[in-house]
Amino acid sequence: ECKEKTPIFLVSTMAFGTGKHPSTELAIKALRRVQQRGWLGAPFLDIGAGTGILAIYAVKKGIKTAVTLDNDPLACEVTRVNLEANHISANVKVICGEPECLKGRFSTVIANITSDVHIRLMSHYARLSQDVLILSGVYDAPEPVKDALAGEGFQICDVYCKEEWWAFVGRKVSGSL
């Protein structure tokens, strides 16, 4: 496996997403694989963005337009600071709110949050995702998230696991909304 380095500058903070947690590592591994396959597309959406690390990575890998969404005002401010530190704030729109406030569709949607939140947001993922959905942050019991993905019309293409943390790459099945 290629171990290329993409420098990302993050302000030390209490917001989640330093790149050291297994779930963040899995999310980046999934993004890297999606890019290798030519599936990484814009617009790109990061739900539960924390520090914005996943959107920053995607933009540094060539995505021209991205949106981050978080319901924590501190996380939204930290994301803005990190976008500035990485000189990409013009490429990323930061939204502080819930998925209900988003309109439109996104070619690639990623979320690194807990299983219960994934399941609660699954209908929003289905509404917002045009093609690729990457879910990370699933701890210990992956089956409920896998079942919810299938129930919303996603075919699971890749499964990653590290230290009991799980991540999935799903693609919309043709004909799904």
Summary of the structure (lengths in Angstrom):
residues: 177
radius of gyration: 14.6
end to end distance: 34.4
largest distance: 43.6
contacts: 597
relative contact order: 0.18
helix: 37%
strand: 28%
